[in-house]
Amino acid sequence: MADLRTNLAGIKSPNPFWLASAPPTNSGYQVQRAFEAGWGGAVWKTLGDPIINVSSRFAAVGFNGQKVAGFNNIELITDRPLEVNLKEIYETKKRFPNHAIIASLMVEPQQEKWHEIVKKVEAVGVDGLELNFGCPHGMAERGMGSASGQVPELVEKQTYWVKEVAQTPVIVKLTPNITDITVTAESAVKGGADAVSMINTINSLAGVDLDTWNTIPHVGGKGAHGGYCGPAVKPIALNMVADCARNPHINVPISGMGGVSSWQDAVEFMLMGATGVQVCTAAMHHGFRIVEDFKEGLNNYLDEKGLDSVQDIIGKSVPKYSDWGNLDLNYHVVAKINNDVCINCNKCHIACEDTSHQCIDMLKDPKGNPYLKVREEDCVGCNLCSIVCPVDGAIDMIEVPSGHMPMTWNQRQAAVGSIGGNTVDTTK
């Protein structure tokens, strides 16, 4: 059994799987049930001045028969009194001393407000704080959440205010509703953040009812933008985690979230630089017991890789993630159709003929049986045929030696500039 323990900026956890600040962490009853099921930590649903939530607040986006491919909500922070939450945090930490409990916090951008709430939550024994600068709806309209998280100066200033009094590690939760998340991540670090977490939910409208013309969800015939999460946002989240992990100015641990629905997703986030992951939508869809599959799958994966600890995979793929200008222009792959596996559905031919490079021919063998063949000299290696193919193993993408030295766009431009700006093809 591999060692699944993690340490994120001093916050220790028996495994890298935390519940994110959301409906699943709304009460001590829920968090304690989660810990009993095997979750390593929980970020308590955001604390602040209690609000009034609306009725009809969730919506989901399905795709091709899959329910909850994406999830949308217009729910706000806790609607329970701070004193009740603090009492339950204390009781939960006392019962589960080895599990990580992080308090998510959101108050108005005022120094005294931050000082006051930090002192109160640390007094009940939390292991760390997460500053919610990401909520894109409701609270943002009140000057908090992403309204603060989109302004680098406010991120830095409020983080600094918290660090003035905090005795536990401070995580800054970042909004993806910004052009470049590394800018606000750097601001958090300048303010003294011990770690960053990402991504919070994305501005979204789940849909419109074609019969009533109401938004989905709607509250008495009126709708509002909400926060989007779930499996559909994973590629966006993974990119943002990777961008921060490879930025030398963001030299703090990352807690990754955004569509983590399996142990494989968690491994991807950790390979791209996350010390651990937070989960919400998957738990809401399937319940707390999914963590059993997460832990078993991660254990087996590490064993197969011959690794003793989950920490051995953190950031291992970060050096492989770069900018387009650093990619080898001479690298080339082509598609190869395995006709003994192919079922002749012709999806690859249609996709290539209509929307790619017209390099898959429909042929017949001497007996008149149809088969497909790729004209390798015309194949650009776009991968589309292998993506649309419904049969595993029917199409492989094969590397073709170019016979040339690697050459990136940046190298090519530098070579062009070195000979006086004349346009010369130096890729061969």
N, C-alpha and C positions, 0 to 999 in steps of 0.2 A: 504494500500500500504506500503510495507516494504521500509526501507531506503537503497537505493542502493549505496550511496556515499562511496567512498574509500579514503584512505590516505596511499600512498606508500612512505614511507621515507620523508614525508612532501609534496609530490606531490598530490594535491587533485583533485578528479575527480567526476563528477555527477553519474557515474556508473563504474563498473569494466571492461567494454569492451573498449579496445583500439585497434586501427589498428597498426599492427607491421610495422617496417621500411621495406618498400618494394614498388613495383610499385603502390599500392593504395594510398601511401602518397608521391607521387613524386612531387606534386605541391600544391600551395595554393588553386587552384580551386577544386582539389579533396578532400583535407582535409576539406575545408569549406562545401562541399557537404556532407561529412561524418558526420560532426557535425550537420548539418541540419537534417540528417536522424536519429540522436540520439546516435552516438558514444560518449563515455565519454572522450576519449583522442586519440592522434595519435603520433606515433614516426615517425618523418619526415625521409624520405628516406635518407640514409647515406650521410653525407656531407664530402667533402674532396677536393682534387684536382680533377676537372672534368676529366672523362675518356671518351673513345669512346667505346660504346657497339656494339656488333655484331648483325647482322640481323639473325633471326631464333634462338631464345634464350630460348623458353619454350618447355616443353614436359610434358605429363601426362601419368600416368599408370592407366588403368581401370581394374576392376576385376568383373567377373560374371555379366556383364551388367551395373555395376556402373561406371560412368565416373568420372575421377579425384579422384580416391581412393588415389593416390599419385601424387605429382606434382614435377617437376624437372626444375631448371632454371640455365642458365649460364650468367645471367645478373649481372652487377657489380653495383657500387655505382652510385650516381647521375652523369648524363652527362650534367648537367646545371651549369652555373657559380655560384659560392658561393654567389655573390652579389645579384643575382636574387632570390635565395632561401631565403636569409636573408630578403629581402624586402617582400616576400610573407609570411614568418613566422610572421613578424611584423604586417602585415595587417590582417592576420588570428587571431592572438592573440588579436588584438584590437577589432575585430568583435566578437570574442567568448572568453571573458575574464575568464569565469568560466570553460572552457574546458582545459584539460591538453595537452600541446604541449611539446614534448620531442625531442631534437635534437640528432639524431644518428650521431656519429662522427667516422672517421677513417683517420688517418694520419700515416706517417712513425714514427717508434719508436724513436723520438727525442724530448727532453724536450721542446725546443723552438717552435716546430711545434704544440705540444699539447697546450701550453700556448696561442699561437696566435689564434688558432681556437676557443678555449673555450671563450676567451674574446670577440671575434666577435659575436658568437651565443648568449651569455648571454646578450649582449648589445641590442638585439632586443626583449628580453622579454620571452625567453623560460622558462618553469617551471622546467626543469631538463635536464640532459645529459645522453645519453646512449652510452657507449664506445663499438664499434663493434669489438670484438675480436673473431668473429665467422665465417665470410664469408669464405667458404672453397675453393673458386675457383677464379681465376683471380687476386684478390687482395692478396691472400695468396702467389701466385707466385712472388709477389713484396715485400714480407716480412711483409705484414700486415694481417688483418683478423685472420683466424685460425692459421696462421704461428706464430703470437704473442700469440694467445689464447691457444696454446698447450704448451707453455713454462711458467710455474708458475712464474718464476723470472721476465719475461717480463710483465705478467699480473700485478703483484704487483708494479713493477717500474712505468709502464705507468699510472696506477691508481693513484699512489702517485703524479706523475707529474701533473695530472689533478686536484687533490685535492689541490695542492699548490695554484691554482688561482681560482678555481671554487667557485661561490657564490650560486649555486643551487645544489640540490641533484644529486649525481652521481650514475648511474646504470651501472653495468658491464655486458655486454651480452656475454654469454659463449658458446663455441663450444662444440658440442657433440662428435666431432671427436677426442676423447681422451679416455684413459682407464678408468679413474676415474674423473668425473667432479667435485667431492667434493674437489679435490686437487687444481684446479684452482679457485674454488669458495672461498676456504680458502685464497688463495693468493690475491684475489680481496679484501677480507675483511681486510687482513693485510695492503693492500695499502690504505685503508680508504674508500672503497666503501660504499655508503649508502644503496645500494640494489643490487641484481643480477637479471638478466633475462636469461631465458633458455626455450627451446633450439633453437640455430640457426640451420641452415640446415645441413643435413647429406651428406657426400660424396656419389655420386651416378652416375650411368649411366642408363637412363630411358629405353633404349632398343636398338635393332638393327633391321633395316629393312631387312627382309629375301629376298627381291627381289634385292635391290641395294647393300646390305651389308653395308650401311651407318649407322653410329650411329644416335640415335634419342635424341635430334635434331642434325643436322649437319650444318656446315657452309662451303659451297662449297666443300663438300665431306670429311671434317675433323670434328672430334668431340673432346670433352673434358669433363672431369668429371664436374658435377654440384652439386647443393644443393637440397636435397630431403626434402619435407615437405608435408603437407596435412594430411588427416585422417589416413593414414597408419603409420605415425610416432608417433601418440599419445601415445601408450604404452611405447615407449622409452622415450618420453618427461616426461610422468607422473612419471616414475621411477626415472628419474634424479631430478625432482623437489622434490620428496619425500625424496630421499637420502640427498639432501641439507637441506631440512626442518627439518630432524631429527638429523642433525649434530650439536652438541652444539657449534662448532667453527664457524659456519656460522649463526651468530645471527643477520641477517639483513633480511628485507622483500624480497620476491621473486615475480617477474613478470613472470607468466608462459605462455608459448606458445609452439606450436607444435601439429597441428592437431585439434585445437579447432574449431568445426563445428556446435555446438549447445549449448543451455544453459546447457544441461546436462553435456557436456564436461567441460564447465566452472566451474560448481559446483564441479566436480571431482578434477579439478586442485586446486580449493580453499580449498576443504576438505584436500587435500594433502599438503597444506601449502602456496599456492600462494595467495597474497593479491589481485591480479587482473590478467586478462589474456590479451594477445595480439592475434590478428587474422589477417591472410593474405589470405591463400588459399581459405577459405570459402567465403570471400568477393569477391575475383577474380572470383569465380565460380558462385556466386549468386547475387552479387551486394551489395551495402551498406544497402539496406533496410532489410537485414536479422537481423540487430540489433534490430528491432522491436520485432521479435520472441524471441531473446535472453532476452530482458528486460522483456517482458510479462511472459515468461516461468520462469525466475528467481523469479519474483515477486510472481507468483502463488505458486512456490515451497516453498518459505519462509513463505508465508501465511499458507500453509498446515502444515508446521512444527511448526507454532506458533512462528516464529522468527521475531523480529522487524527490524533487520538490517542484511545486507549481511556479515558484519564483524563477525557475530555470528557463521559462518560456517568455517572461516579460520583456517586451521590446525586441525580440529576436528578428522580427520582420521589418523593423523601422529602417535599417540601412538599405533595404530593398525598395523603399518607397521614395520616389524622387519627383522631379519636375519633367514635363514632356521633353524639354530641351536636352535632357540628359539620356534619352533613350537611343538605343543603337539603331540607326537608319538602315544598317546592312543586315540586321537580323530578319530572317524570313521563315515563315511556316506555310505549309499548304495542307489542304484537306485531302484525306484519303478515305474513300468509302470501302468498307469491308462488306463485300457483297454476300458473304455467307451469313451475315447477321442482318443486313438490310432487308426490310419488309416491303420495299418499293412503294412506300406511301407518297413519295415524290415531294414531300414538304421541302426538302433541301433544294430541289430543282426549282420549285416555284419561288422560294425566297431568294435564291440566287438570280434567277432569270428576271424577276420583277423588281427587286430592290437592291441587288448587289452588282456582281461583275460578270454574269452570264457565262460561267465557266464550268457548269455541270451539264453534261450531255446525257440525253436519254437514248440508249442504244439497245440493240438486240443481239443475243449470241447466235451462233450458227443454227441452233434449234428454235430460234424465234422467241426465246425467253427475254423479257425486258431486264435491263440493268442500267445502273447509273455509273458514270465515270467522270472524274474531275480532270479537266485540262490544266495540268499543273503549271504550264507556262503562263496561263492567264489568271491563276489563283493568287489573290493578294493576301491571303491568310487573315481574313477579317473575322473568322470564327462563326459567322452567322449560321452556316449550314449545320454545324455541330450543336449550336444553341437550339435551333428549332427541331432537330431530330428527336423523335420520341423514344428511340431505342438506344439504351446504353451500349456503347461499344461499336455502334454501326458506323460512326465517323470519328476518325482520329485526326488531330492536327499534328503534322510531322515537321520537325525542323529541317530545313534544307540548307546545307552549308553554302555560304555565298562566295567563298573564296576571297573575300576582302577583309581587311582589318575593320574592327568596330569603328563607327563614325557617328557621333551624335550631331544634332543640329547646332548645338553651341560650339562644338569643335569645328564644324563646317564653316560657321560664320567667322570664327576666329581665323581660320585658314584663309578665307576670302579677304578679310581685312588685312592680313599680313602681306598680301601681294598687291596692295595698292587699291583695294576695293573692286577689282575686276571680278566679275562673276565667273567663277571657275568651278566645275563639278569636281569636288574632292571626296565624294562619297564612294568612289571606286578606286 
